[in-house]
Amino acid sequence: MALFDPVMSEHLRKIWNEETHVQYLGKNIQNELIDILANAIKEEILRNARAGKYFSIILDSTPDVSHVEQMTVIIRFVQVDEENAVIAVREHFLGYVPLQETTGAFMDEIILEELKKMDLCIDNLRGQGYDNGRNMKGKHNGVQKKILQRNPRAVFVPCSAHTLNLGVNDAASYCLEATNFFGLIQKLYVFFSASSHRWDVLKRHVQSLTVKPLSETRWESRIAALKPIRYQIGDIYDALTEMATDFTLLGSSGNSTRAEAKALANGIATFKFLVSLIVWYDILF
């Protein structure tokens, strides 16, 4: 920074010449400066939200790597810049809130507490946006219902992407052919990932994309599992055939592996599977 900033350059010069012992370069003070900047930005966002008066909230929660449930807090409001005659919809992420419980009642209390901290009146809340989880959209004990009991004007709008995802999931689950097809896709991944030897055989035949598991959260993401098979099905078939004819595999486990490999090879070689692979890849793409 000192190469481009004369103030920082002068500060470093004083440190090097021992003209000052107040450096502000330690990790603790840097973290404190980052927190101060973050709070200043957050306060500016909230100042604009209060000026706009009415606002909506968008919330979601997911566990982090330490298995602590984290709720994201996003507010949405209309900002009016009278000086430049500009009206714009603003949407800002304000941070994560750790949750001890994920029940509708507990999350309702947390939301009220966070709004109070941000000095946003719940009476000015005009919209709620959550996913389709029972604790969020439940008609009796969901977060949206409890908020509506306090403010009937806080209209609940479920996440469109999540709703579409559930719709596609339910529609496909009613189709036996689709269930069988995706079941076979998952079995391919489970088979090769079950041991390092199987994975090594696959890698010898497949040079670029390796098989992947099906995404359970986003149907669109299932294309990642289809793509390696869509473009390398011949190589994957060869890997399965090698496993099916590998007589170095001894005992009952070896026989089981060869039988499973042969069944998978026969399964992906059928006309029905090949047509399903092309059709589903195009749909998801």
C-alpha positions in Angstrom: 0.0 0.0 0.0 2.9 2.3 0.7 3.9 2.2 -2.9 0.7 4.0 -3.9 -0.4 5.8 -0.7 1.8 8.7 0.5 0.2 8.6 4.0 1.1 4.9 4.5 4.5 5.6 3.0 5.2 8.3 5.5 3.9 6.1 8.3 6.3 3.3 7.4 9.2 5.7 7.1 8.6 6.8 10.7 8.6 3.2 11.9 11.8 2.3 10.0 13.5 5.4 11.4 12.1 4.6 14.9 10.4 8.0 15.1 7.3 6.3 16.4 6.6 3.1 18.3 2.8 3.2 17.5 2.7 1.0 14.4 -0.9 -0.2 14.1 0.4 -3.1 12.0 -0.2 -6.0 14.5 -2.9 -8.6 13.7 -5.1 -7.6 16.7 -5.2 -3.9 15.8 -5.8 -4.8 12.1 -8.7 -7.0 13.1 -10.1 -4.2 15.2 -9.8 -1.8 12.2 -11.6 -4.3 10.0 -14.4 -4.5 12.6 -14.7 -0.7 12.8 -14.9 -0.5 9.1 -17.5 -3.3 9.0 -19.6 -1.6 11.6 -19.4 1.7 9.8 -20.6 0.1 6.5 -23.4 -1.7 8.3 -24.5 1.4 10.0 -24.6 3.3 6.7 -26.8 0.5 5.2 -29.2 0.6 8.2 -29.3 4.4 8.1 -30.5 4.2 4.5 -33.0 1.4 5.4 -34.4 3.6 8.2 -34.7 6.5 5.8 -36.7 4.3 3.5 -38.9 3.3 6.4 -40.4 0.1 4.9 -38.2 -3.0 4.4 -38.3 -6.8 3.9 -36.1 -9.5 5.3 -34.6 -12.6 3.6 -33.4 -15.4 5.9 -31.8 -18.8 5.5 -29.8 -21.1 7.7 -27.2 -23.8 7.2 -24.6 -25.5 9.5 -21.0 -24.4 9.0 -17.9 -26.7 9.1 -18.0 -26.7 12.9 -21.7 -27.9 12.8 -23.0 -24.6 14.2 -26.2 -23.5 12.6 -25.7 -20.1 11.0 -28.6 -17.9 9.9 -27.9 -15.3 7.1 -29.6 -11.9 7.6 -30.5 -9.9 4.4 -32.6 -6.8 4.3 -34.2 -5.3 1.2 -35.6 -1.7 0.9 -36.1 1.2 -1.5 -33.5 3.9 -1.4 -34.5 7.4 -2.6 -31.7 9.7 -3.6 -33.6 13.0 -3.9 -30.5 15.0 -4.8 -29.8 12.9 -7.9 -33.5 11.9 -8.4 -32.7 8.2 -8.2 -34.9 5.5 -6.8 -33.3 2.1 -6.4 -34.1 -1.2 -4.7 -31.3 -2.2 -2.4 -30.5 -5.6 -1.0 -27.8 -6.0 1.6 -26.3 -8.9 3.5 -25.8 -7.9 7.1 -24.1 -11.0 8.6 -24.5 -14.4 10.2 -26.4 -15.2 13.4 -25.5 -18.4 15.2 -28.6 -20.5 16.2 -28.9 -22.8 19.2 -32.2 -24.1 17.8 -34.0 -24.1 14.4 -37.6 -24.1 15.6 -39.9 -21.5 14.4 -40.5 -20.1 17.9 -36.8 -19.7 18.6 -35.9 -18.2 15.2 -38.8 -15.8 15.6 -37.3 -14.5 18.9 -33.9 -14.2 17.2 -35.3 -12.2 14.4 -37.1 -9.8 16.8 -33.9 -9.4 18.8 -31.8 -8.7 15.6 -34.3 -6.1 14.4 -34.2 -4.4 17.8 -30.4 -4.3 17.6 -30.6 -2.7 14.1 -33.2 -0.2 15.3 -35.7 -1.4 12.7 -39.3 -1.4 13.7 -41.2 -4.6 13.0 -44.3 -2.6 12.2 -42.5 -1.3 9.1 -41.7 -4.9 7.9 -43.5 -5.5 4.6 -42.0 -8.8 3.3 -40.6 -12.1 4.5 -38.6 -14.4 2.2 -37.6 -17.9 3.3 -37.3 -21.4 1.9 -40.0 -24.0 2.1 -38.8 -25.6 5.4 -41.5 -26.5 7.9 -39.9 -24.3 10.5 -39.9 -21.3 8.1 -43.2 -21.6 6.2 -45.3 -23.6 8.6 -48.9 -22.5 8.8 -49.1 -22.8 12.6 -45.7 -22.6 14.1 -43.5 -21.4 11.2 -41.5 -18.2 11.4 -43.7 -16.5 8.8 -46.9 -17.2 10.8 -45.4 -15.9 14.0 -44.2 -12.7 12.3 -47.7 -12.3 10.6 -49.3 -12.5 14.0 -47.3 -9.4 15.0 -47.6 -7.6 11.7 -50.2 -8.8 9.2 -48.6 -6.6 6.5 -45.4 -8.6 6.4 -46.3 -10.7 3.4 -44.5 -14.0 3.1 -43.1 -15.0 -0.3 -41.4 -18.4 -0.4 -38.1 -18.8 -2.3 -39.0 -19.3 -6.0 -35.9 -21.3 -6.7 -36.5 -23.6 -3.8 -40.1 -24.0 -4.8 -39.2 -24.9 -8.4 -36.5 -27.3 -7.1 -39.2 -29.1 -5.0 -41.6 -29.1 -7.9 -39.0 -30.8 -10.2 -38.0 -33.2 -7.5 -41.6 -34.3 -6.9 -42.4 -34.5 -10.6 -39.4 -36.7 -11.3 -40.0 -38.9 -8.3 -43.4 -39.8 -9.7 -41.7 -41.1 -12.9 -40.4 -44.6 -12.4 -38.0 -44.3 -15.4 -36.4 -41.1 -13.9 -36.1 -42.8 -10.5 -34.3 -45.8 -12.0 -32.1 -43.6 -14.2 -30.8 -41.4 -11.4 -30.5 -44.4 -9.1 -28.1 -46.0 -11.6 -26.1 -42.7 -11.9 -25.7 -42.7 -8.1 -24.7 -46.4 -8.0 -21.9 -45.7 -10.5 -20.4 -43.1 -8.1 -20.9 -45.3 -5.1 -19.2 -48.3 -6.8 -16.1 -46.5 -8.0 -15.7 -44.4 -4.8 -16.0 -47.5 -2.5 -12.3 -48.3 -2.8 -9.0 -46.8 -4.0 -8.4 -49.7 -6.3 -11.7 -49.2 -8.1 -11.0 -45.4 -8.4 -7.6 -46.1 -9.8 -9.1 -48.4 -12.5 -11.6 -45.6 -13.4 -8.8 -43.0 -13.6 -6.8 -45.1 -16.0 -9.7 -45.1 -18.4 -11.1 -41.6 -17.7 -8.6 -38.8 -18.2 -10.6 -35.7 -17.4 -14.0 -35.7 -15.6 -14.5 -38.3 -12.8 -17.9 -39.5 -11.7 -19.7 -37.4 -9.1 -22.6 -38.0 -6.6 -26.1 -36.6 -7.2 -26.8 -33.2 -5.6 -29.6 -33.5 -3.0 -30.2 -29.8 -2.6 -30.4 -28.5 -6.1 -31.8 -30.5 -9.0 -30.1 -28.3 -11.6 -26.7 -29.3 -10.0 -27.3 -32.9 -10.9 -25.9 -32.0 -14.3 -22.5 -32.2 -12.7 -23.1 -36.0 -12.1 -24.4 -36.5 -15.6 -21.7 -34.6 -17.5 -18.8 -37.1 -17.0 -21.0 -40.0 -18.1 -22.6 -38.1 -20.9 -19.2 -37.4 -22.6 -17.2 -40.4 -21.4 -19.7 -43.3 -21.2 -17.5 -45.5 -23.4 -14.5 -45.0 -21.1 -16.6 -45.7 -18.0 -18.0 -48.8 -19.7 -14.5 -50.0 -20.3 -13.5 -49.4 -16.7 -16.5 -51.5 -15.5 -15.7 -54.2 -18.0 -12.2 -54.4 -16.7 -13.5 -54.7 -13.1 -16.0 -57.4 -14.2 -13.2 -59.5 -15.7 -10.6 -58.9 -13.1 -9.9 -62.4 -11.7 -7.2 -61.2 -9.4 -10.1 -60.2 -7.1 -10.4 -63.2 -4.7 -13.0 -64.5 -2.4 -16.6 -63.6 -2.0 -15.9 -59.9 -2.0 -14.1 -60.2 -5.4 -17.1 -62.1 -6.8 -19.4 -59.5 -5.5 -17.3 -56.7 -7.1 -17.2 -58.4 -10.5 -20.9 -59.1 -10.4 -21.7 -55.5 -9.5 -19.4 -54.1 -12.2 -21.0 -56.4 -14.8 -24.5 -55.3 -13.7 -23.6 -51.6 -14.0 -21.9 -52.1 -17.4 -25.1 -53.9 -18.7 -27.2 -51.1 -17.2 -25.5 -48.2 -18.8 -25.3 -50.0 -22.2 -29.0 -50.2 -22.7 -30.8 -48.0 -25.2 -33.2 -46.7 -22.5 -30.3 -45.5 -20.3 -28.6 -43.8 -23.2 -31.7 -41.9 -24.3 -32.4 -40.9 -20.7 -28.9 -39.7 -20.3 -29.1 -37.4 -23.4 -32.6 -36.1 -22.5 -31.9 -35.4 -18.9 -28.6 -33.7 -19.7 -30.3 -31.4 -22.1 -33.2 -30.6 -19.6 -30.8 -29.8 -16.8 -28.5 -27.9 -19.0 
